[in-house]
């Protein structure tokens, strides 16, 4: 558990109300036998609510975040209502197979529904499928953007503005306590403090997009990040050469492509993540099969990008080792790893993801 769960009855009542509004409106406008695709945790009750009003529809649901293990999900006061809500769908999609398996186990244990492999046979006689569909990016569009002259020029400008470091590390995340930001920067700072890295030769750019700043845990994380970056830069920085450039802002797609292209080592180390598209975006932007990706074992992307330098984000010493390994690996090994990952990202793009889900959904439902 990364943050202590909080359960608020009045929030649940509002959640039910919002889900009912989405279901009511969809029921009113959907054509006979239409395909409806419900997205993410904000609308987990919609499938059952919609099914009750419109049994003719084919309803799909996709969860973008990790589906929790049984022992954690069991803490929810509204656990059965959420499971029943999801069972209103014909197809329930998850980022990784582990999420689908967690869901199947809970349906058996909590609702006493019969399951066989990826199928659930409900007490009403319906068949619900639970499968994994790793989400993807528009790899072709991003690769072409990164290949443009303007992005190439901006990437060179970024490196120049940072003092032309020999090695540029990059992190790009929402400012979120699940992203492992503090441990990542601590590891980098310690590598400079112990002399493994030379502050005159390396730099770390951390982009932290503002997120949910009215929530106390997020405000606390921002304060912690400000203190940590200030301490590291103050203790070991040089005039004009801060070890860490911390950017708490959002940037347009072209600027992000330039950062991806400029970086030698991409550091993606969430404590838990349903997928993490930043890792895939970095891979798509590499123009010459160069660069290195340090990736958390607990990101869904690690199941697909197996050639990344995989790391346990809770192990700061292990992270230090992986940062050095990724930096010092031979160009040949880096190219071999990146080539395989680029092929994976290109072949399993966002169109492949959507088509795979919708093709399966169209085979289900009342008219299948």
N, C-alpha and C positions, 0 to 999 in steps of 0.2 A: 504494500500500500504506500503510494508516494505522498498522498495527503489524506488526512483523516476524513472519512466520509461524513457528510452532514445531511440529515433528513428533515425536511420541512413540510408539514402537512399542507400548509397554505400554498406552497409552491406546487405540490402535487395536484391540488385542485385546479390551479391555473393551467397546469400541463394538460390535464384531461380536457379542460374547456377549449384550449387551443387546438388540440388534436381533433376534437369533435367538429370544430369549425372547418378545418381542412377536409375532413371526411364528408361533411355535409355539402360543401361547395363542389368537391370532386364528383360526388354522387349526382349533383344537379346538372353538371355540364358534360359528363362523360357519355360518349355514344354507346349504343348497345354493343356489348362484347369487346369494348375497348381494352387496350393494354395500359395499365397505370403503374408507374414506377415511383415508389416512395423512397425518399433519401434520408438516412441518418437518424441519430438517436433522438432528435427533437420530435420525431413523428412515429414513435414505436407503437402507439395505440391505433394509428390510422388504419392499418390493414384490416383489423377485426371490425372496427366501426364502419368502414366502407363496405366490407363483405356483408354485413348485416343489412345494409340498405340496397346494395347492388351485387347480388350473387352472380350476375352474368359476367362480371368483369374478370379479366386476368390481372392479378395484382402481384407485383414484385416489390421486394424491399431490399435495400442495400445499406449495411452498416459500415460507415467509414472509419470508425474508431475500433480499438480492440474489444472483442466481447470477453468479459471477465471470466476467470475460472469459477467453478461452482461454489467454492467456499467463500469467495468474495461476493458473488452475485446473491448468494443466500441471505446476505445482510439486508438487502433491500426490503423495506416494508411492503412494497408494491411489486414484489418479484413475480407473483403469479399473474397479475394483471398485465405486466409487460410481456411475459411469455405468451399469454393468450392473445394479446394484441398482435404479436408477430405471427402467430399461427393463422391469422386471417389472410396472410399472403399465400400465394401458390408457390413462390420461390423466395427464399430468404438467403441473401448473399452476404458473405464475409470477406475480409481482406485475405485471411489465411485459413488453412484447413483446421488449425487449432481452434479458431473461433467457432466454426461450424460444429466441431466435436463437442465443445463446451455447451453449445445450445442444445444439441441432441441429448446430451447427458441430463441437462436440467429439465427438458421436456419429459424425459422418462421418469426422472425422480420426483419432480414437483407435480406434474399434471397427469402422470400415469398413462401417457400416450405410447402407443406401440411404434417402435422405430426399426428400420432395417437399412443398414448402410447410410445413405444420405436421404432416406425417405422417412417421413412421419405420417402415420395413418391416424387421422384424428377420430374422435368419438362420433363425429358427424358423418364419417365415411369419406372425407376428403383426403387427398394426398398432398403433402407439403414437402418440397425439396429444400435441403440446407446444404449449400455448396460454397466454395471459395472462388472469388474472382478478384485477383490482385489488381488494384486500380493502376492506371498508367498515365502517361503524358502524351502530348502531341509532339513526338520526337522529331519528326521531319521538319515541322515548322520551327522548332527551337534550334535545331541544327543549322538550318538555313539562316536564321537570324544571327547566330553566333559566327557564321562564316562571312557575314557582310563586312564591308570595308569600314563602316562606321563603328561597328562593335569591336573589330580588331584594333582600330585606332584608339578607342576608349580603353580597351584592356591594357594597351601599352602605356597610356596616360596614367591609369591607376597605378601601375607598377612604378612609374617614374615618380608620381606624387608620394609614394611610400618610400622613396629612396632607392629604388631598384634593388630590392632584396634578392638574395640568391634563391631563397625559398619563401614562397607566400602561402600561408595557411589561410583557409576561409571557413567560416561557419555562417549559415543562414537559417534562421529559425524564427518562429513566433516567440515572444517573450513569455515562456510558459514553463512552469516548474517540472513538466514531464520531459523537457528537451535536454536535460543534462548539461546546461550551460556552465554552471559553476565548476563542476568537476573537470570539464574540458579545459577551461581557462586556467584552473589551478595546475593541471598537468603541464600545460605549456609554460606557465610561469616558473614552475619548479625546474623544468629542463634548462631554462636560462639561468636560474639561480645556481644550479649545481654545475654549470659550465658545459653541459652537453651541447647546448645551442648558444650561438654568439648573437647577442642582440643587434650587432652591426650587420648581420647577414640574413636574419630572418624577420618576418613580420606576420602578425595574425590579424585579420580583419573579421570582426564578428558583427553581423547584421542581426539585430533583434527587433522584429516588427512588433509594434505595440499591440497588446491583446488583453481584453477583459480587465481594464485597469480599474474598474470599480470593485473588483473582487480583492479581498484583503491579501490572499496568498500571492496574487500577481503583483500587487503594490509592494509587498515585502521582497519578492524576487527582484524587482527593479532596484530597490534600495541596496540589496545584497550585491547585485551586479555592479552598481555604481561604486560601491566600496571596494569590491575585489579588483576591478579594473584600475581604480585610482591607486590602490596599494601597489599592484604589480608595476604599473607605469612609473609610480613615484619612487619605488625602491630600486628598480633595475633599468629604467629607461635612460636614454641619453637625449640631449638637446636635439630636437628634430627627428629622433628615432624612438618613438614610444613602441614598446613591444606589441601592444594591442591597440588597434583602432576600433573603437566601439561605436556603432551606428544604431541608435535607437529610433528607427524611422522605417517607412515603407518606400520602396523604389519601383520605378516602372520596369517592365519586362526587358527592355533593351539594356538598361543599366545592370540588371541581374545577369544577363547573358555575358556582359563584359566582365563582371566579377568572376563568373564561372570560368571564363576563358583565361583570365589573368592568373587564377589560383593554381599552384602546383599540387597542393594537398587539400582536399575537401574533407572537412571533419563533421560527420553527422552522427551524433552520439546520444540519441534520446534514451531515457530510462525505459520508456515503453511508447510504441507508436504503431498505429494500425498499418501504415505503409511507409510513408515519408517520400514525397515526390521530389524533394530537393536533391536527394541522392541520384535519382534518375535524370533530373534536369542537368546536373553537373556532367554526368556521363554523356548525355546527348550533345553537350556543347564542346566536347573535346574534338578538336579538328585533326589531330595527328596521332590518335591512339596514345597520347601522353597523359600525364597527370596520375594522381593516386586518390583513392576514396577510402577513408577510414570510416567504418560503418558499425553502428551498434548491433550486437547480436539480437537485440530486442526490438528492432524495427522490422516491420513486415517485409521491407525491401530486401532484407538480408537473405530471405528465402530464394529470391531471384538473382540478386547480385552477389553470388557466392565467391566471386573473384576479388571482392573488396577485401581490405584489411580489417577483418572482423574483430570487435573488441567488446569486452564487458564494461559498460559505462560506469559501473559501480566500483571498478578497480582502477584507481588513479595510477598506480605503478604500471599496471598492464597497459593503460592508455598511453602513458609516456613511452613505453616500449613500442607500441604500434605506430605512434607518431614518428618515431625515429626510423622504424622499419620502412614505413611508407615513404619517408623523405629520402632514405639512403638506398633503397632498392635499385637494382640496375635498370637502365632504360629498357632493356630487352624484356625483363620481367614485368615492368609497368605496362609496356605496350601489349604484352600477351594478355594480361589481366583486363586492360581497358578494351581491347578488341572484342573479347567475349562479352563483356558487359554492354558495349555499344550495340552489338548484334541483338542481345536480349531486349534492350530498350526499344530498338527500332522495330523488331518483329512483333513485340507485344505492346503496342501503343494504345492510345485512348480509344481509337476506333475498334481495335480488336477486343478491348475490354467491354465496351458497350454492346458490340455485336454478339459476343459470347453470352452475355447475360440475357439480352433480349431474345436471342434465338432459343435459349432454354426456356424462357418464360412463355414464349408463344406456343411451346409444345405442351404446356400445362393447362390447368384450368378447366372450366365446365365444358368446353367444346373440344378438348384435346382427345 
